[in-house]
Amino acid sequence: MAEGRFTNPVVASLAGVKDFFAKQELESRFSDEDRAEEKTVLITGANSGLGYGLAVEFAKRGARVIMAGRSKIPEAGEQVKKESASEKVEILYLDLSKIETIHQFVQLLAKREIKIDICIFNAATALPGSRQTASGQDEMFLVNYLSNVILSQLLLSKGVVELKEEAPLSKMIFISSDSHQGATYIDYDEFGSYFKYGVSKGISNYSYFKLVLNTYATELSRRINRESTRLSINVICPGPVSSNILKEAPWLLRMTLKGIFRIVFKSPAKAALPVVYMALSPDYEGRSNEYLHMFNPKKMDPKVYEVHEGEKLWARSLDLLRSIDQDHKDYTDQADKMI
Ligand SMILES: NC(=O)c1ccc[n+]([C@@H]2O[C@H](COP(=O)([O-])OP(=O)(O)OC[C@H]3O[C@@H](n4cnc5c(N)ncnc54)[C@H](OP(=O)(O)O)[C@@H]3O)[C@@H](O)[C@H]2O)c1
């Protein structure tokens, strides 16, 4: 059975408390001069928490910001405009638990000839247990892992994110969690299948799906950047963020953790800074397959870098998509060609 590092939400949150006091090695490298005037930045899950903080910070630094979200449309976009004093912000509908909306979203970007320079795969959910999506998968599996495969492959196959031969490269940044460290190997008996589970397995799956996501990001980088680096694909854990991630947790748990979140978890505005650093600093220009835990460079779990694991995940993800997303073969065909 697949298992993440934590099965108890209180223990998971206490690990976050330790992170709050950690030294931030590269923080002094981040500068007001890291600007984004020429950049178009796409952020998923941008209506809340870290995604919202990212939208404000990128907009303040001059970027054109496309917020993607399934709720608070257009309010969250209007609020970001106000806070950042920028008009170059819009919010578009994207529900990552509904595969068809991912297609519609990318089609809209392609139709409007929008080119994304920096894509932040931020959206995720922490559910108290299993929930089945209309396409038949577990919701956390689809939102926290598989939708990121669909979105990244569609952005590439429709040319919304372009591969480049020269700097500045386009960038994909996957928002992960350091809690992925120590999760088990990917379990292909469970992969993509729906079964019932409760809170402990939900907490465990949250960190386990981050290991799956990091393995995909590593494999994507390996396939695209085989000859030379043409797309910068990196992973970051923002550390503990005082966000809405626990909004679906049982009431008692939410109340218990609310205090911890308020006192020792970082505000979304502060937690956004290492992500913006990774996206804009010359320190990370032209680099791929890097991992930051807040402002600290680190290695991901060793399993993430095992080539055999990456290849197997790639093949199994495409097999699954061919069976559940049969009306759209073009992007899986294209992904098949990335070897
Ligand atoms: N909070 C932490 O301590 C912490 C620590 C490490 C990593 N992270 C990571 O940071 C990222 C942001 O999380 P957060 O803490 O800022 O939590 P959050 O406030 O709950 O934000 C999550 C975002 O994802 C969106 N989302 C969830 N399900 C979606 C769906 N089906 N379709 C589209 N969007 C969906 C949410 O939209 P709605 O508002 O509509 O639900 C929200 O905008 C996540 O990847 C999380 O794993 C968080």
Ligand as a Chemical Component Dictionary entry (heavy atoms), coordinates in Angstrom:
data_LIG
# 
_chem_comp.id                   LIG 
_chem_comp.type                 NON-POLYMER 
_chem_comp.pdbx_formal_charge   0 
_chem_comp.three_letter_code    LIG 
# 
loop_
_chem_comp_atom.comp_id 
_chem_comp_atom.atom_id 
_chem_comp_atom.alt_atom_id 
_chem_comp_atom.type_symbol 
_chem_comp_atom.charge 
_chem_comp_atom.model_Cartn_x 
_chem_comp_atom.model_Cartn_y 
_chem_comp_atom.model_Cartn_z 
_chem_comp_atom.pdbx_ordinal 
LIG N1  N1  N 0  -0.333  25.189 3.615  1  
LIG C1  C1  C 0  0.841   24.620 3.814  2  
LIG O1  O1  O 0  1.362   24.591 4.944  3  
LIG C2  C2  C 0  1.601   24.018 2.663  4  
LIG C3  C3  C 0  2.840   23.417 2.898  5  
LIG C4  C4  C 0  3.548   22.862 1.846  6  
LIG C5  C5  C 0  3.018   22.915 0.571  7  
LIG N2  N2  N 1  1.806   23.500 0.345  8  
LIG C6  C6  C 0  1.290   23.527 -1.025 9  
LIG O2  O2  O 0  1.000   24.860 -1.393 10 
LIG C7  C7  C 0  0.022   24.842 -2.446 11 
LIG C8  C8  C 0  -1.072  25.849 -2.163 12 
LIG O3  O3  O 0  -1.813  25.422 -1.039 13 
LIG P1  P1  P 0  -2.320  26.430 0.097  14 
LIG O4  O4  O 0  -1.674  26.000 1.352  15 
LIG O5  O5  O -1 -2.182  27.828 -0.357 16 
LIG O6  O6  O 0  -3.863  25.992 0.228  17 
LIG P2  P2  P 0  -5.227  26.709 -0.219 18 
LIG O7  O7  O 0  -5.361  28.055 0.390  19 
LIG O8  O8  O 0  -6.292  25.719 0.073  20 
LIG O9  O9  O 0  -5.035  26.868 -1.787 21 
LIG C9  C9  C 0  -5.187  25.769 -2.650 22 
LIG C10 C10 C 0  -5.694  26.266 -3.974 23 
LIG O10 O10 O 0  -5.932  25.114 -4.804 24 
LIG C11 C11 C 0  -7.254  25.237 -5.328 25 
LIG N3  N3  N 0  -7.895  23.982 -5.675 26 
LIG C12 C12 C 0  -8.235  22.949 -4.890 27 
LIG N4  N4  N 0  -8.932  22.050 -5.592 28 
LIG C13 C13 C 0  -9.039  22.549 -6.860 29 
LIG C14 C14 C 0  -9.657  22.092 -8.039 30 
LIG N5  N5  N 0  -10.353 20.965 -8.084 31 
LIG N6  N6  N 0  -9.543  22.857 -9.147 32 
LIG C15 C15 C 0  -8.876  24.024 -9.131 33 
LIG N7  N7  N 0  -8.288  24.515 -8.042 34 
LIG C16 C16 C 0  -8.381  23.779 -6.913 35 
LIG C17 C17 C 0  -8.053  25.929 -4.233 36 
LIG O11 O11 O 0  -9.262  26.459 -4.783 37 
LIG P3  P3  P 0  -10.574 26.674 -3.850 38 
LIG O12 O12 O 0  -10.270 27.877 -3.016 39 
LIG O13 O13 O 0  -11.668 26.876 -4.838 40 
LIG O14 O14 O 0  -10.728 25.432 -3.037 41 
LIG C18 C18 C 0  -7.053  26.993 -3.839 42 
LIG O15 O15 O 0  -7.072  28.063 -4.738 43 
LIG C19 C19 C 0  -0.463  23.407 -2.544 44 
LIG O16 O16 O 0  0.190   22.758 -3.622 45 
LIG C20 C20 C 0  -0.039  22.807 -1.225 46 
LIG O17 O17 O 0  0.132   21.409 -1.316 47 
LIG C21 C21 C 0  1.079   24.053 1.368  48 
# 
loop_
_chem_comp_bond.comp_id 
_chem_comp_bond.atom_id_1 
_chem_comp_bond.atom_id_2 
_chem_comp_bond.value_order 
_chem_comp_bond.pdbx_ordinal 
LIG N1  C1  SING 1  
LIG C1  O1  DOUB 2  
LIG C1  C2  SING 3  
LIG C2  C3  SING 4  
LIG C2  C21 DOUB 5  
LIG C3  C4  DOUB 6  
LIG C4  C5  SING 7  
LIG C5  N2  DOUB 8  
LIG N2  C6  SING 9  
LIG N2  C21 SING 10 
LIG C6  O2  SING 11 
LIG C6  C20 SING 12 
LIG O2  C7  SING 13 
LIG C7  C8  SING 14 
LIG C7  C19 SING 15 
LIG C8  O3  SING 16 
LIG O3  P1  SING 17 
LIG P1  O4  DOUB 18 
LIG P1  O5  SING 19 
LIG P1  O6  SING 20 
LIG O6  P2  SING 21 
LIG P2  O7  DOUB 22 
LIG P2  O8  SING 23 
LIG P2  O9  SING 24 
LIG O9  C9  SING 25 
LIG C9  C10 SING 26 
LIG C10 O10 SING 27 
LIG C10 C18 SING 28 
LIG O10 C11 SING 29 
LIG C11 N3  SING 30 
LIG C11 C17 SING 31 
LIG N3  C12 SING 32 
LIG N3  C16 SING 33 
LIG C12 N4  DOUB 34 
LIG N4  C13 SING 35 
LIG C13 C14 SING 36 
LIG C13 C16 DOUB 37 
LIG C14 N5  SING 38 
LIG C14 N6  DOUB 39 
LIG N6  C15 SING 40 
LIG C15 N7  DOUB 41 
LIG N7  C16 SING 42 
LIG C17 O11 SING 43 
LIG C17 C18 SING 44 
LIG O11 P3  SING 45 
LIG P3  O12 DOUB 46 
LIG P3  O13 SING 47 
LIG P3  O14 SING 48 
LIG C18 O15 SING 49 
LIG C19 O16 SING 50 
LIG C19 C20 SING 51 
LIG C20 O17 SING 52 
# 
